[in-house]
C-alpha cells in the first residue's frame, strides 16, 4: 500500500493520468484510503500544488470530496494552487466548479480571502510585478463573477474580504471590492457594516491603518455611510480611533465633513429590548398582522394582487374621465328660463338642460347618485394605489419610482375630478401652482397609510428609504 501511495503522489506531481489509472488497476480502492482521515494530503492537493490542471480535474470528477479536504497544515487544494502561483490552474478549475471560491481552509480563509491578503505577493517568477498585480486583480474579479455569494464569507475572526484587504494594506483590492459591491451586490450596505470579532467595521479598520484613500473612497460611495458613528467593542468610533493616532488633517477633514462624532458626543440610545417589555399597541397589532401576511405571501400571489390592483386603478381612473351620464360639450353660463318654465315631471332632464355648466363637466354632477359614485370610485382608486405601494415597497429604484408615479397619478385623478365636478377656478389655480407639493404629500400619505404603516417603516419602509438616500443624519 505504501509503495502505491508514493507512486500515486509522484504521478500527481507529474500530472501522469495514465500512471494513475495503472495504479488504480492494481488496487481499485486506493482512493478510499484518503477518506479515512479528516486531514490528509490527497492526490488533488499534490496535483493542484504542482499546477497540473488535467490531473486535478480528473481527480475532482472521481473524488469530489477531495475538493474540501484539508491537509495536516489545514490547507485545501485550491489554496495550495494559489500559494504556489498557479493562477491559471485556478481559473481553469473554476470553469468546472465555481463553488471552489467558497471552499474554506485554515482559519476559514477562502481563496477570495487569501488572494486579497497576499495580493501581488502571490509568487510567479516568470511574471513582472506590474503584470502580477494586474493578474491578481483580474483573479479577484473572476472569483466574484463566478461566485458572487463569496463576498459574504467571513473568517474565524469574522472578517470579510474588505477587512482583510485593509489589514493587509491592499488598497487596490479594497477599491475593487467596494466598486464591485456598489455595482453588483444589492445588499452592499450589509457587507460594509459587518463587524469583526473586535467590533470593527471596515471604516474602523481603514482609520486605524491610517488609510486616508480608503476612508475617502468608502465615504464617497455617493450616499452617507449608515454606520459612520458605530462603536466597536472598546466603545470607540472611527473619529475616536483617529484622535489616538498621529495628526492626519486630511482624514480629519473627510470624517468631519461626513458628520463623524466621538463616542462621548453621541446621543444616548434607548436599549433595543425596551419596547419588548410592553404589550404592543393597537397600531402595532395591525403592523404585525400585515407583516406576517406579507412575509407568508408567495411571489405568484403578490403578482396576482398587483395585476388586480392595476386593473382597479385603470377602471376607476377611466370612470372619472368618462363618468356615467357623459360630459357637457359646450359652455353655458346662464339659466335657460324658457326651458325652466316648462311643466316637466323629469326634473333631472330640466336641471341638465337649464343649469349653467362648462365644457367637460359631468351632466349628472348635481345629483346624489353621482356623489355616491364619486365617493366609492375614489375610495377604490386610492386603496388600490396604496395596495400597489405596499406590495412593491419604495426601498429600491423600482419601488421608489412606482411611489412617485402613483402620487402623480393621484394628482391627475383629482384634477380630472375637479374638471367634471366644475370646481372653482381659484381652487384649481391653487392646485396647479402647488402640484409638486401636492404630489409629494400624496406620495407620503400613501406610504404611511394606516394599512401599511408598520410594514413600510420597519421592514421596507420610508425610514430605510430615506437612510438609503442619505437623509438620515
PLY file of the C-alpha trace (Angstrom):
ply
format ascii 1.0
element vertex 473
property float x
property float y
property float z
element edge 472
property int vertex1
property int vertex2
end_header
0.00 0.00 0.00
2.77 2.43 0.98
4.58 1.91 -2.32
1.43 2.56 -4.35
0.65 5.70 -2.32
4.13 7.01 -3.11
3.72 6.20 -6.82
0.32 7.93 -6.75
1.92 11.05 -5.29
4.60 11.09 -8.00
2.02 10.65 -10.77
0.02 13.55 -9.31
3.10 15.78 -9.23
3.88 14.96 -12.84
0.25 15.03 -13.97
0.57 11.48 -15.32
-3.03 10.31 -15.66
-2.06 7.03 -17.38
0.17 6.03 -14.49
-2.62 6.94 -12.09
-5.01 4.53 -13.78
-2.32 1.87 -13.83
-2.15 2.15 -10.04
-5.95 2.02 -9.86
-5.81 -1.19 -11.88
-3.56 -2.71 -9.23
-5.75 -1.54 -6.33
-9.20 -0.13 -7.10
-9.90 1.08 -3.57
-6.69 3.06 -3.14
-8.51 6.42 -3.20
-10.75 5.28 -0.35
-7.66 5.29 1.81
-7.70 9.11 1.81
-11.29 9.29 3.04
-10.40 7.67 6.35
-8.52 10.70 7.69
-10.01 14.17 8.14
-6.66 15.85 7.48
-4.65 14.23 4.74
-2.57 15.15 1.68
-4.70 13.83 -1.20
-3.56 13.41 -4.82
-5.62 16.54 -5.58
-3.52 18.52 -3.10
-0.38 17.31 -4.81
-1.52 17.98 -8.38
-3.02 21.40 -7.57
0.15 22.41 -5.74
2.14 21.45 -8.86
-0.25 23.26 -11.20
-1.32 20.10 -13.03
-4.81 21.05 -14.23
-5.74 17.92 -16.26
-4.84 15.61 -13.38
-6.59 17.89 -10.85
-9.76 17.99 -12.93
-9.71 14.20 -13.31
-9.38 13.85 -9.55
-12.22 16.31 -8.90
-14.51 14.21 -11.09
-13.55 10.94 -9.40
-13.48 12.20 -5.81
-15.43 15.46 -5.29
-14.85 15.12 -1.54
-11.15 15.90 -2.05
-12.03 19.50 -3.02
-12.78 20.49 0.58
-10.27 18.18 2.25
-7.58 19.87 4.34
-4.02 18.60 4.60
-2.33 18.38 8.03
-1.40 22.08 7.73
-5.08 22.98 7.27
-4.82 23.90 3.60
-7.17 22.96 0.75
-6.06 22.02 -2.78
-7.08 25.35 -4.32
-5.21 27.20 -1.58
-2.04 25.33 -2.48
-2.51 26.19 -6.16
-2.80 29.89 -5.27
0.06 29.74 -2.79
2.39 28.36 -5.45
1.31 30.93 -8.05
-0.67 28.63 -10.35
-3.42 31.16 -11.02
-4.18 29.81 -14.48
-4.83 26.37 -13.00
-7.22 28.01 -10.53
-9.08 29.77 -13.36
-9.46 26.53 -15.28
-10.73 24.69 -12.21
-13.30 27.45 -11.59
-14.77 26.89 -15.03
-15.84 23.44 -13.87
-16.69 24.19 -10.24
-17.46 27.79 -9.24
-18.03 26.75 -5.63
-14.28 26.33 -5.22
-14.23 30.06 -4.40
-16.10 29.31 -1.15
-14.02 26.33 -0.01
-12.70 27.21 3.44
-9.28 26.25 4.70
-7.28 27.17 7.77
-8.94 29.95 9.83
-11.91 29.63 7.42
-9.93 31.51 4.78
-11.40 31.17 1.30
-9.48 31.61 -1.98
-11.00 35.12 -2.18
-9.65 35.99 1.27
-6.22 34.56 0.50
-5.94 36.38 -2.82
-6.93 39.67 -1.17
-4.45 39.11 1.66
-1.49 38.12 -0.46
-2.31 40.25 -3.49
0.64 40.81 -5.77
2.85 38.83 -3.38
1.49 35.60 -4.89
4.68 34.09 -6.31
5.21 33.71 -10.03
8.80 34.35 -11.03
8.02 34.46 -14.76
5.66 37.43 -14.42
6.89 41.02 -13.75
5.49 42.81 -10.68
3.16 45.11 -12.63
1.76 42.25 -14.69
1.44 40.22 -11.50
-0.64 43.00 -9.94
-2.97 43.08 -12.93
-3.23 39.31 -12.84
-4.30 39.06 -9.21
-6.85 41.88 -9.59
-8.29 40.07 -12.60
-8.37 36.89 -10.50
-10.34 38.71 -7.79
-12.85 39.87 -10.39
-13.04 36.27 -11.67
-13.82 34.96 -8.19
-16.62 37.48 -7.72
-18.11 36.97 -11.18
-18.31 33.16 -10.99
-19.41 33.08 -7.34
-20.90 36.41 -6.14
-22.02 34.89 -2.83
-18.37 34.51 -1.83
-18.38 38.18 -0.81
-20.44 37.16 2.25
-17.87 34.65 3.55
-16.05 35.55 6.77
-13.03 34.12 8.55
-12.86 32.82 12.12
-12.17 36.46 13.08
-15.46 37.38 11.39
-13.50 39.35 8.80
-14.87 39.96 5.33
-12.63 40.28 2.30
-12.77 44.06 2.78
-11.46 43.80 6.35
-8.60 41.61 5.12
-7.74 43.97 2.25
-7.40 46.93 4.63
-5.49 44.99 7.28
-3.09 43.85 4.55
-2.74 47.44 3.23
-4.04 46.24 -0.12
-5.74 49.42 -1.30
-6.23 48.28 -4.91
-8.09 45.15 -3.81
-10.21 47.20 -1.41
-11.22 49.62 -4.16
-12.06 46.74 -6.47
-14.24 45.08 -3.82
-16.10 48.31 -3.00
-16.63 49.07 -6.68
-17.97 45.57 -7.28
-20.28 45.78 -4.25
-21.84 49.05 -5.39
-22.44 47.77 -8.91
-23.34 44.12 -8.38
-24.47 43.40 -4.82
-27.97 44.55 -3.81
-27.20 44.36 -0.08
-23.86 46.14 -0.23
-24.53 48.13 2.93
-24.79 44.96 4.99
-21.31 43.91 3.85
-19.77 47.31 4.60
-21.39 47.36 8.03
-20.27 43.89 9.15
-18.04 43.86 12.23
-15.11 41.62 13.03
-14.66 39.94 16.42
-13.36 43.22 17.85
-16.48 45.07 16.71
-14.65 46.97 13.97
-16.33 47.86 10.69
-14.23 48.44 7.58
-14.30 52.14 8.44
-12.73 51.47 11.85
-10.02 49.38 10.19
-9.33 51.97 7.48
-8.88 54.70 10.10
-6.73 52.51 12.37
-4.47 51.69 9.41
-4.25 55.39 8.53
-5.61 54.62 5.07
-6.78 58.08 4.01
-7.58 56.98 0.46
-9.64 54.05 1.72
-11.63 56.31 4.07
-12.24 58.80 1.28
-13.23 56.01 -1.12
-15.57 54.48 1.44
-17.33 57.72 2.33
-17.57 58.82 -1.31
-19.88 55.97 -2.31
-22.50 58.56 -3.25
-24.60 58.09 -0.11
-23.99 58.70 3.59
-22.37 55.78 5.36
-25.07 54.50 7.71
-22.76 53.32 10.49
-20.37 56.26 10.42
-20.52 56.65 14.19
-20.82 52.99 15.13
-18.78 51.96 18.19
-16.53 48.92 18.38
-16.21 46.66 21.42
-13.86 49.18 23.05
-16.57 51.81 22.74
-14.68 53.81 20.12
-15.99 55.40 16.95
-13.86 55.94 13.84
-13.17 59.51 14.97
-12.04 58.30 18.40
-9.53 55.98 16.73
-8.24 58.82 14.55
-7.72 61.12 17.54
-5.48 58.49 19.17
-3.17 58.44 16.16
-0.63 60.96 14.83
-2.34 64.01 13.40
-3.86 63.42 9.96
-5.58 66.63 8.92
-6.78 65.24 5.59
-8.55 62.28 7.15
-9.95 64.50 9.92
-11.44 66.83 7.31
-13.02 63.87 5.48
-14.59 62.48 8.65
-15.78 65.89 9.85
-17.45 66.64 6.51
-19.23 63.27 6.69
-20.56 64.04 10.19
-18.29 61.81 12.29
-18.56 62.14 16.07
-16.68 60.86 19.09
-18.38 58.31 21.33
-18.83 60.90 24.09
-20.70 63.18 21.67
-23.24 60.60 20.59
-26.80 60.91 21.92
-27.99 58.33 24.40
-29.74 55.47 22.65
-32.59 53.55 24.27
-31.91 49.84 24.64
-33.24 47.83 21.74
-35.10 45.47 24.06
-37.03 48.19 25.91
-40.13 48.08 23.70
-40.42 44.32 24.20
-41.20 44.92 27.88
-44.55 46.45 26.89
-47.53 44.91 25.16
-47.99 46.02 21.53
-50.33 48.94 20.92
-53.25 48.81 18.52
-51.33 50.16 15.53
-48.53 47.68 16.28
-51.03 44.81 16.22
-52.13 45.94 12.75
-48.50 46.21 11.72
-47.70 42.70 12.96
-50.69 41.24 11.15
-49.73 42.91 7.87
-46.06 41.94 8.22
-46.91 38.29 8.74
-49.27 38.23 5.77
-46.68 39.86 3.52
-43.89 37.56 4.70
-46.02 34.49 4.02
-47.16 35.78 0.63
-45.81 33.85 -2.34
-44.43 35.59 -5.42
-47.31 34.26 -7.52
-49.91 35.67 -5.14
-48.10 39.01 -4.95
-48.04 39.19 -8.74
-51.76 38.33 -8.95
-52.64 41.04 -6.40
-50.57 43.59 -8.30
-52.45 42.73 -11.50
-55.82 43.10 -9.75
-54.78 46.42 -8.15
-53.54 47.74 -11.51
-56.83 46.76 -13.17
-58.84 48.52 -10.45
-56.70 51.66 -10.83
-57.28 51.59 -14.58
-61.03 51.07 -14.31
-61.59 53.75 -11.65
-59.40 56.28 -13.46
-61.30 55.64 -16.69
-64.58 56.11 -14.82
-63.54 59.65 -13.86
-62.53 60.52 -17.42
-65.81 59.19 -18.84
-68.33 59.41 -15.96
-71.86 57.96 -16.15
-74.24 60.33 -17.93
-71.43 61.74 -20.07
-69.88 65.21 -20.22
-71.09 68.57 -21.44
-69.61 69.51 -24.80
-70.22 73.28 -24.59
-70.10 76.20 -22.16
-73.39 77.57 -20.82
-73.31 80.24 -18.08
-76.98 81.35 -17.82
-80.15 79.53 -16.92
-82.38 78.72 -19.89
-85.51 80.33 -18.43
-87.72 79.10 -21.22
-86.90 75.55 -20.52
-87.03 76.14 -16.80
-90.69 77.24 -17.07
-91.76 74.14 -18.92
-94.02 71.89 -16.92
-91.97 68.73 -17.00
-92.09 65.93 -14.49
-88.50 65.00 -15.43
-86.62 67.27 -13.02
-83.30 65.67 -13.88
-83.81 66.47 -17.55
-84.92 70.01 -16.73
-81.89 70.53 -14.43
-79.40 69.33 -17.03
-80.97 71.48 -19.74
-81.25 74.68 -17.74
-78.32 74.63 -15.30
-75.14 76.61 -16.13
-72.17 74.38 -16.97
-68.73 74.27 -18.52
-67.49 72.05 -21.30
-66.03 68.84 -19.79
-68.17 68.86 -16.66
-70.40 65.89 -15.85
-74.04 66.20 -16.83
-75.12 64.44 -13.64
-72.77 66.24 -11.25
-75.58 67.81 -9.16
-77.29 64.51 -8.34
-76.94 62.45 -5.18
-76.31 59.31 -7.23
-73.28 60.94 -8.85
-71.88 61.95 -5.44
-72.20 58.34 -4.27
-70.46 57.14 -7.45
-67.51 59.53 -6.96
-67.15 58.60 -3.28
-66.87 54.86 -3.87
-64.86 55.25 -7.08
-62.29 57.46 -5.31
-62.10 55.07 -2.37
-61.36 52.10 -4.65
-58.81 54.13 -6.62
-56.87 55.25 -3.54
-56.91 51.87 -1.79
-55.72 50.17 -4.99
-52.85 52.66 -5.28
-51.96 52.09 -1.60
-52.02 48.32 -2.14
-49.57 48.61 -5.03
-47.20 50.71 -2.91
-47.39 48.16 -0.08
-46.80 45.21 -2.41
-43.81 46.96 -4.04
-42.24 48.94 -1.15
-40.18 52.04 -2.01
-36.86 50.56 -0.84
-35.34 50.35 -4.31
-35.31 52.20 -7.60
-38.36 50.38 -8.99
-40.38 50.78 -5.78
-39.41 54.44 -5.40
-40.38 55.18 -9.00
-43.70 53.39 -8.56
-44.45 55.51 -5.48
-43.66 58.76 -7.29
-45.71 57.76 -10.33
-48.59 56.72 -8.08
-48.51 60.11 -6.38
-48.77 61.98 -9.67
-51.40 59.57 -10.92
-53.42 60.63 -7.88
-52.83 64.25 -8.85
-54.14 63.51 -12.35
-57.14 61.70 -10.91
-58.18 64.56 -8.64
-57.51 67.11 -11.37
-59.97 65.20 -13.57
-62.35 65.12 -10.63
-62.21 68.91 -10.33
-62.97 69.27 -14.03
-66.02 67.01 -14.12
-67.42 68.49 -10.89
-66.78 72.07 -12.10
-64.55 73.15 -9.21
-63.91 76.85 -8.74
-61.17 78.48 -10.83
-59.44 79.79 -7.73
-59.24 76.34 -6.20
-57.97 74.88 -9.48
-55.22 77.52 -9.75
-54.06 76.76 -6.23
-53.83 73.07 -7.08
-51.86 73.79 -10.26
-49.41 76.11 -8.51
-48.75 73.62 -5.73
-48.94 70.43 -7.81
-45.36 69.31 -6.99
-46.03 69.74 -3.28
-49.39 68.05 -3.72
-47.73 65.09 -5.42
-45.21 64.80 -2.60
-47.91 64.96 0.07
-49.99 62.33 -1.68
-46.93 60.11 -2.07
-46.04 60.36 1.60
-49.67 59.81 2.58
-49.73 56.63 0.52
-46.53 55.38 2.09
-47.69 55.92 5.65
-51.22 54.78 5.00
-52.53 53.05 8.15
-52.79 49.71 6.42
-49.05 49.67 5.60
-47.54 51.85 8.33
-45.71 49.14 10.25
-44.51 47.22 7.25
-43.23 50.25 5.37
-41.46 51.90 8.28
-39.95 48.78 9.85
-39.38 46.20 7.15
-39.23 48.02 3.83
-40.09 51.47 4.98
-39.73 55.12 4.39
-37.13 55.40 7.16
-34.87 52.89 5.43
-35.52 54.57 2.06
-34.52 57.98 3.43
-31.48 56.48 5.09
-30.55 54.80 1.82
-30.68 58.17 0.08
-28.50 59.86 2.65
-31.11 61.88 4.55
-30.60 60.32 7.97
-28.03 62.20 9.94
0 1
1 2
2 3
3 4
4 5
5 6
6 7
7 8
8 9
9 10
10 11
11 12
12 13
13 14
14 15
15 16
16 17
17 18
18 19
19 20
20 21
21 22
22 23
23 24
24 25
25 26
26 27
27 28
28 29
29 30
30 31
31 32
32 33
33 34
34 35
35 36
36 37
37 38
38 39
39 40
40 41
41 42
42 43
43 44
44 45
45 46
46 47
47 48
48 49
49 50
50 51
51 52
52 53
53 54
54 55
55 56
56 57
57 58
58 59
59 60
60 61
61 62
62 63
63 64
64 65
65 66
66 67
67 68
68 69
69 70
70 71
71 72
72 73
73 74
74 75
75 76
76 77
77 78
78 79
79 80
80 81
81 82
82 83
83 84
84 85
85 86
86 87
87 88
88 89
89 90
90 91
91 92
92 93
93 94
94 95
95 96
96 97
97 98
98 99
99 100
100 101
101 102
102 103
103 104
104 105
105 106
106 107
107 108
108 109
109 110
110 111
111 112
112 113
113 114
114 115
115 116
116 117
117 118
118 119
119 120
120 121
121 122
122 123
123 124
124 125
125 126
126 127
127 128
128 129
129 130
130 131
131 132
132 133
133 134
134 135
135 136
136 137
137 138
138 139
139 140
140 141
141 142
142 143
143 144
144 145
145 146
146 147
147 148
148 149
149 150
150 151
151 152
152 153
153 154
154 155
155 156
156 157
157 158
158 159
159 160
160 161
161 162
162 163
163 164
164 165
165 166
166 167
167 168
168 169
169 170
170 171
171 172
172 173
173 174
174 175
175 176
176 177
177 178
178 179
179 180
180 181
181 182
182 183
183 184
184 185
185 186
186 187
187 188
188 189
189 190
190 191
191 192
192 193
193 194
194 195
195 196
196 197
197 198
198 199
199 200
200 201
201 202
202 203
203 204
204 205
205 206
206 207
207 208
208 209
209 210
210 211
211 212
212 213
213 214
214 215
215 216
216 217
217 218
218 219
219 220
220 221
221 222
222 223
223 224
224 225
225 226
226 227
227 228
228 229
229 230
230 231
231 232
232 233
233 234
234 235
235 236
236 237
237 238
238 239
239 240
240 241
241 242
242 243
243 244
244 245
245 246
246 247
247 248
248 249
249 250
250 251
251 252
252 253
253 254
254 255
255 256
256 257
257 258
258 259
259 260
260 261
261 262
262 263
263 264
264 265
265 266
266 267
267 268
268 269
269 270
270 271
271 272
272 273
273 274
274 275
275 276
276 277
277 278
278 279
279 280
280 281
281 282
282 283
283 284
284 285
285 286
286 287
287 288
288 289
289 290
290 291
291 292
292 293
293 294
294 295
295 296
296 297
297 298
298 299
299 300
300 301
301 302
302 303
303 304
304 305
305 306
306 307
307 308
308 309
309 310
310 311
311 312
312 313
313 314
314 315
315 316
316 317
317 318
318 319
319 320
320 321
321 322
322 323
323 324
324 325
325 326
326 327
327 328
328 329
329 330
330 331
331 332
332 333
333 334
334 335
335 336
336 337
337 338
338 339
339 340
340 341
341 342
342 343
343 344
344 345
345 346
346 347
347 348
348 349
349 350
350 351
351 352
352 353
353 354
354 355
355 356
356 357
357 358
358 359
359 360
360 361
361 362
362 363
363 364
364 365
365 366
366 367
367 368
368 369
369 370
370 371
371 372
372 373
373 374
374 375
375 376
376 377
377 378
378 379
379 380
380 381
381 382
382 383
383 384
384 385
385 386
386 387
387 388
388 389
389 390
390 391
391 392
392 393
393 394
394 395
395 396
396 397
397 398
398 399
399 400
400 401
401 402
402 403
403 404
404 405
405 406
406 407
407 408
408 409
409 410
410 411
411 412
412 413
413 414
414 415
415 416
416 417
417 418
418 419
419 420
420 421
421 422
422 423
423 424
424 425
425 426
426 427
427 428
428 429
429 430
430 431
431 432
432 433
433 434
434 435
435 436
436 437
437 438
438 439
439 440
440 441
441 442
442 443
443 444
444 445
445 446
446 447
447 448
448 449
449 450
450 451
451 452
452 453
453 454
454 455
455 456
456 457
457 458
458 459
459 460
460 461
461 462
462 463
463 464
464 465
465 466
466 467
467 468
468 469
469 470
470 471
471 472
